[in-house]
């Protein structure tokens, strides 16, 4: 629903399932929109969402 396609995560410290769920929900609550990220970095939204050249070239 959020448009997230690929996520890799590593748990450092506690692996208690309740803490893992709490941390996941906290992270999703604090997710920033591309517009906010671009504004903080002084860039345009297209520059933030553009894929690197290495990923766009097909082998």
VEXTI-720187 format. One record per residue: x, y negated, z negated of N, C-alpha, C in turn; residue number from 0. Coordinates in steps of 0.1 Angstrom, whole numbers, always signed. Atoms other than C-alpha are relative to their C-alpha. Example, Ala and Ser with C-alpha at 12.3 -4.5 7.8 and 13.67 -1.06 7.14 Angstrom:
BEGIN
+9; +12; +0; +123; +45; -78; +9; -12; +0; 0 .
-9; +11; +0; +137; +11; -71; -8; -11; -8; 1 .
***
This chain:
BEGIN
+8; +12; +0; +0; +0; +0; +9; -13; +0; 0 .
-8; +12; +1; +29; -24; -7; +9; -1; +13; 1 .
-9; +1; -12; +47; -16; +26; +14; +5; -3; 2 .
-13; -5; +3; +76; +0; +9; +2; +14; +7; 3 .
-2; -12; -7; +90; +28; +31; +10; +9; -6; 4 .
-11; -9; +5; +123; +41; +17; +5; -6; -13; 5 .
-5; +4; +13; +133; +39; -19; +9; +10; -6; 6 .
-9; -9; +7; +162; +54; -37; +2; -6; -14; 7 .
-1; +6; +13; +165; +50; -74; +9; +10; -8; 8 .
-9; -8; +9; +189; +62; -101; -4; -4; -15; 9 .
+3; +3; +14; +180; +65; -138; +12; +0; -8; 10 .
-12; +1; +8; +207; +53; -161; -6; -1; -15; 11 .
+4; +0; +14; +201; +62; -198; -11; +10; -1; 12 .
+11; -9; +4; +168; +77; -210; -7; +5; +12; 13 .
+9; -6; -11; +149; +101; -187; -13; +4; -6; 14 .
+13; -2; +6; +119; +101; -210; -11; -4; +10; 15 .
+10; +3; -10; +89; +103; -186; -8; -12; -3; 16 .
+8; +12; +3; +70; +76; -204; +8; -13; +3; 17 .
-8; +11; -3; +99; +52; -202; +2; -2; +15; 18 .
-2; +1; -14; +104; +60; -165; -13; -6; +7; 19 .
+13; +6; -6; +67; +52; -157; -1; -14; -4; 20 .
+1; +14; +5; +69; +20; -178; +10; -8; +9; 21 .
-10; +8; -8; +101; +9; -159; -5; -1; +14; 22 .
+5; +1; -14; +85; +17; -125; -11; -10; +1; 23 .
+11; +10; +0; +53; -3; -133; +6; -14; -2; 24 .
-6; +14; +2; +74; -32; -146; +7; -5; +12; 25 .
-7; +4; -13; +95; -32; -114; -10; -4; +10; 26 .
+10; +3; -10; +64; -32; -92; -7; -13; -4; 27 .
+6; +13; +4; +49; -61; -113; +9; -12; +4; 28 .
-9; +11; -2; +80; -82; -107; +5; +0; +14; 29 .
-4; +0; -14; +83; -75; -70; -3; -14; +6; 30 .
+1; +13; -6; +88; -107; -50; -4; +2; +15; 31 .
+4; +0; -14; +72; -115; -16; +12; -4; +9; 32 .
-11; +5; -9; +95; -120; +14; +1; -15; +1; 33 .
+0; +14; +0; +84; -156; +14; +8; -6; -12; 34 .
-7; +4; +12; +97; -161; -22; +15; +3; +1; 35 .
-14; -4; -1; +129; -143; -15; +7; -9; +10; 36 .
-6; +9; -11; +136; -164; +17; +1; -14; -6; 37 .
+0; +14; +6; +128; -196; -2; +12; -1; -10; 38 .
-11; +0; +9; +153; -187; -30; +14; +0; +7; 39 .
-13; -2; -7; +180; -178; -5; +3; -11; +10; 40 .
-1; +11; -9; +174; -209; +17; +0; +6; +15; 41 .
+1; -6; -14; +166; -187; +48; -14; +1; +4; 42 .
+13; -2; -5; +137; -180; +70; -5; +15; -3; 43 .
+5; -13; +3; +114; -150; +64; +5; +10; +11; 44 .
-5; -9; -11; +125; -135; +98; +14; +5; -3; 45 .
-14; -4; +3; +161; -135; +86; +0; +10; -11; 46 .
+1; -9; +11; +151; -116; +55; -5; +14; +4; 47 .
+6; -12; -5; +131; -90; +73; +7; +7; +11; 48 .
-7; -6; -11; +154; -84; +102; +8; +11; -4; 49 .
-9; -12; +3; +171; -50; +103; +14; -3; +5; 50 .
-14; +2; -5; +209; -49; +106; +2; +6; +13; 51 .
-3; -5; -13; +223; -43; +140; +3; +15; +1; 52 .
-3; -14; +0; +236; -8; +131; -12; +9; +0; 53 .
+12; -8; +1; +201; +4; +124; -9; -1; +13; 54 .
+9; +2; -12; +185; -10; +156; +6; +7; +12; 55 .
-6; -7; -12; +210; +7; +180; -2; +15; -1; 56 .
+3; -15; +0; +199; +42; +190; +12; +7; +6; 57 .
-11; -7; -5; +225; +68; +195; -3; +9; +12; 58 .
***
